[in-house]
Amino acid sequence: QLAESGGGLVQAGGSLRLSCAASTIIPRNYLVRWFRTAPGKERELVGFITSDQMTVYADSVKGRFTLSRDNTKNLVYLQMNNLKPEDTALYYCDVNNNRGQGTQVTVSS
């Protein structure tokens, strides 16, 4: 079971840190992916992280978002800096096609 937290309302240029907490140990060979969805837009893969902290990001967030993973605590963080209104979305994490309910991020201009 996955649970996201850390979303909220922030002004453009601000920062938020999202957390993804897993109730069980995430197998080391599993990626942890972050997606976002917004009305009228297709679901977007924001990025993913391996157990060895290798990360890949969507072009739209590269240089602004940073993923990190604490394997001892079954936590994954998504640090989001320099937020833009177009980052407004429901963000959720996914492990092996299991996802949480998500956390809403709203960026005002």
N, C-alpha and C positions, 0 to 999 in steps of 0.2 A: 504494500500500500504506500502511495506517495502523497505527500502533502506539501503544497507550495504556500509560501508566505512572503510578505515584504512589499507587496504592491501598494499602490496609493496614488494620490494626486500630487503632481509635481509640476513646477513651471519649466518651460523649455530652458535647456542648459543645465538643469538640475541632475541629481543622481538618485538612484535607488539600488538597493541590493536585495535580490530575490533569493529565497532559499528553497531547496527541494529536500525534504526529509523522507527517507525511506524507513519503513517499519522493520525491515529485515535487511540483512547484509546484501549489498549489491554485488553479485558475482564480478570478479575482476575482469572477466572477458566481456562484460556488458558495457555498451556505451550508455551514457546518460545524455539524452537529447532535450533541448528546450525548443518548444514551438510557441508560436503566437498566432492568434486568430483575431480578426476584427471584422465587423459588419461590412459586407460588400467586398471583402478581400479574401483571397485564397489563404489557406493556412501556410505559414512560412516556417521553415526550419531556421531557427535563430543560430543554433550552433550545437556542437556536441563535444563531450570530453570523455577520454578514456581513463582507465584506472591509473595510467602512467602520466596523467595530466597533459596528454596531447590534446590539442583543441583545434577545432575548425569552426569558422564563423561565416555567416552569410555576408555578402558584400555590403549589404545595407547597414550592418552594425559593426563591421570590422574597424578596429581602432577605437571604438567607443565602449564596447561590451567585453567583459572578461569573465571567463568561466574558471572555476576552481572546484576541487573535489577533496573532501576529507573522508578517506576510506575508513578510517577508524570510527567515525561517527555516522557514517552513511548519509552524509550531507553533500549537496552540491550547491554552489553559489553562482549566481549570475549578477555580476557587478555591472551596472548600467550607468554610464557617464554621458554628459552632454546630450541629454535626452531631447528628442524632437517630437513635435505633435504627431508625426507619422509613426512614432513608436507606440502610440496608444493602442492597446490590445489586451486580450486575455492571454496571459503567459502560463504555460504548463510544462512540466517535465515529463519525460517518458523514458521508461526502462523496459526494454523487451516488449514494446507495444502495450505496456500498462502505464496509465497516466493518472495524474491527480486531477482535482477539480479546477485547478488553476487559480491565479491571482491577477486581479485587474490592475493594469497600469494605465493611468490617464495623464497625458502631458498637455498642459495648457500653453497656448502661445502668448 
